Amino acid sequence: MSDKTFKALLDVELKNRADLIKVLSTYLDLEIQENLDRLLRDREEHGSIEIAEEIILPHFESKMTESQVIIIRPNHKIKWSEKIKEVKLIIVIFLKKNETDTIKRQISQYTRKLADENYLEYLMKTETVDFNN
């Protein structure tokens, strides 16, 4: 899988949601950076982004130059919201509008792994993420 599409940021110093937005912004187009907090809030209003206890999967389709899957593991749990108290693993999917079938297929194959508790446990403990495994 492409290093441009899949990224892992492990043991990142985050205190809260605002810190996460700052970290994510460094990987995003300016238009998305400016609207990221609103996009996150809108996404949560449409349904829970929590896929397992303390693990969230916000995902968006937008006008960006390239699709990305970014895994962020804070160096300690962070407070997220009133509904989702604490988070220890964040998996964000940014899907470019009109993305190629190849990239969509790669992202889809990867998201199937997220249904496996053992894989989620691996993400919470590993020193490096092997996206091809």
N, C-alpha and C positions, 0 to 999 in steps of 0.2 A: 504494500500500500504506500502511497505517496507521502513523503515527509512534508510536502507542502500542504496536504490535506489533513494529516493527522499529527497532532502535537500533544505532548504530555509535559505538564509543569508540576513537578513533584516537590512537596514540602515547602510550598510557597508561604511567605509571611503575609497572612491576611488577618485582619481583625474583624472585618464585617463585609457586608454586601458592597459598600462603596469601594473598598479596596479591590474586590473582585472586578468591578467594572473598570477600574484603572488598569489592572493587569490585562484584562481582555481587550481593552481599547488599543493596546499596542499592536494587536494583530488584525485590527479591523479598519475598513475604509472610514474616512472622516464622517460621512453621513450616518453610518451605523454607530460610530463612537458617540456622536452627539445625542442619539436616541436610545442608547442601550438600556438605560434604567427604565424608560417608558416601555420598551419592548419586553423587558423581563416582567414588569408589572402586568402588562396586557396579556402576556402568555399565561401567567399564573391565574388571571381572572377567568381564562377559558378552561382551566382544569389544573389539577395538581401536577406539579413537575417532579414530585418525589417518587422515585421508582423503587426504593427500598429505604429502610430506616437510615436517615442521615445521608442519603445519596439523592442528588437531584439531576435531572436531565432537561434543562431548558433547551428548546429547539425552535429555530426560526427559518423562514424563507424570506429572502429579501434581495434587493438590488445591490449585490456586492460583486467584486471582481472574481472571487473564487470561494468555493465551499470549503468549510473547515470543521473538523471535529477537534475540540480542545478539551483535554482532561486536566483538571486542576485539583490537586490534593493539597489543601492547606496544611501547614505544619502543626495546627491544632484546630479543633472544631470551631466554627464561627456561627454566630447568631444570624439567622436568615430572616425570619418573619414570625408573626404571631401563630400562623398555622404550622410552619416548619421551624421548629425551635432551633435545632442545631444541624450543621452540615459538616461532613468530613470528606466528601467527595463530590465534585461538580463535573459533569460531562456536558459540554455545550456543543450543539450542532448548529452551524450556520450553513444553510443551503442556498446557493445562488439560484435565483429565478432562471428557468430554462437551462438548468444544469444538464450536462451530457448523461446519457444512460449509463456509461461506464462508471462515472463518479457516483451517481445515485446508487448503482449496484454495490460499489465498494462500501459506501456508508451504510446501506441496508444490511449487508453481510456483517459489518462490524456491530451494528446495533443489536443483532440477534445474540451476540455474545453477552450483552448486558442482562439477558434473562437468566444467566448462569450465576448462581450465588458464589461459586468457586472463582469465577473470573472477577467478580466484584471484589472479593476478598484479596485476590492477587493485586488488583489495582490499588487497594488500600495499603499494601505492604511492600510492593516491589521497589527496587532502586531505579529501574528503567523499564519502560513499557515497550514490549515487542508487539507491534500492531499486526504483524504477519502470523503470529502464533495463535 
